[in-house]
């Protein structure tokens, strides 16, 4: 703030006496040691001062103990020639009740330009701060309420989806069990085996959904074991071996390990689910004999895991929803699935504070890129 070249103090009092008497703000003139020379009537009322006691008081007498050092630092900077922007400070009334003041300080210089006195204008903003805090609390409460409503709606939607997704395999199981109960003696051994396979497949489908939902729940709730060092190369190789023994036996799965991959500090179970679900999707939605490429490498402070397939792809307008639980693309046709795989992947990546991106084109294929920060 600009400095003021000052006439003698008595002249200030005579010139601005009416202002000091009528001002609603707390206006003080202090010497360089912080003792009051002149003050507005409001200052005397708020701090319990009189004309006789005024000059024996300094700003230190009207501040809480923990504010004194801060005030001394401000005045030291002001006398040193620094412009001080408006700031807030807590003061104590004569009865000990605190109030918040918005403070504006200016250095007054003498005729030779030397620091002479300090002009301070304090505006009581306690009520304004109270209203601001109430509005802030209300906004926070509104945001919290909105989030709770959104979460409640999400849970309701999820329960409806779970109900729908579980009803289908349960209905199939019930149908085949009923058929075998009623017609067991008349069914050929081949037909019995067919029914039992269908029952078993749907039991596995329910079991897989329960596993995926449990992983999502655990991850969102933060229920994890301690992180441990994980050999990501071996974990990926084991995942590939498991897929080759099941859905991926007819696919060309290529592993591309770039450089040395040191042990990664993470949640091993989640990392396995992450790798398995990405690779399973790549195989499951690709034609037999097509190639699936897995790239694993370390970059600066991060582990990069990339899976690229040449499958059916995902429509551009659906890519924003593809990580939602139970969401499946319109082009999956009769290909069975739960729509939980990528939700599990997303939660596993989130638990490791990583980044998950997806690039896809219908009929061309999909690339999933996962970047996990190295602890």
C-alpha positions, 0 to 999 in steps of 0.5 A: 500500500502507498505510504503517507508523508505525515504532519505531526501527530497532533495535527492528524488528530485535529484534522481527522478528529471528526472522522475518528469520532464518527467512523464505524471501522476501527482506525488507529495511528500507532508509533513504530513500536506499535503503541497507540497515538490516536484512535477512533471512538469505535476502537475505544469502545471495542477495546475498553480504552479512554483518552487517558489509557490509550497511549499505554496500549499497543496492538499486542494488548488486543490480540490473542497470544498466538496472533502476536508474533504474526502481527509483529512480522507484518509490521516489520515487513511494513516498516521495511518498505513492503506493501501489505495487502489486506489481511484477516486477524483475530482480535479480543474485545475488552470482555474477552470475546474474539472477533475477526477483523479485516485489516488494512495497514499503511506506513506514514512517513515524515517530511524526510521520507523516513518511517514515522507512524502506522495507520491501521483500519480494521473492519469487523467481518465476524458476521460476514465470515459467519454467513460465509461459513454457513453458506459453505457448510450448506453447500458442502451438506448439499454436495454430500447429500447429492453424493449420497443420493447418487450413491443410493441410486447407484446401489439400487440400480446395481441391485436391480442389475444383479437381480436380473443377471442372477435370475437368468442362470438360476432359471436355466439351472431350475429348468434343467433340474426340473426336466431331470426330476420329471424325465430322468428315466426317459432321458438318454445318457447323452441328454443327461450329460447335456443337462448337467453341463448346462447346470454346471456352466451356469453354476460357474457363471454365478460363481464368477459373478459373485467373485467379481462382485466381491472384488469390486466391493472389497476394492471400493471399501478399501479392504486389502491385505498389505502390499507385497512385492509381486513378480509381474512377469510370472503373474502374467505368464501364469494368467496366459497359461490358465487362459490357454488351458481354457478359452484361449487354446485356439488363439495366438497369445504373444507376450512382449516383455520389454527390458527388466521388470523389477518386482512390483509393490502391489496387491497380488490378488487384485493384480491377478484379477486385473490381468486375467480379466483384460486377457480374458476379454481379449480372447473371449471377444476375438476370433479363434487363431487371431492374435492377442499381444501382451506388452509389459514394460517399465517406464519412469516411475510406472509399470505399463501393461498393454493388451491388444486384440483384433476382436469385435471392438467397442462402439465409440458411443459405448466406450464411456460406459464400458467400465460400468458393472453389467454393461455390455456392448450392443455388438456382443450378440449371442456371446455370453458374459456378465459385463463385470470384467472391466469393472473389476479391472477398473477397481484394481487399477484404482486401488493402485492409483493407476491410469486405465485407458481404452482404445477401440474400433468396431471390427478392428479390435481393442487396446487396453493400456494400464499404467501403475505408479511404482511405489 
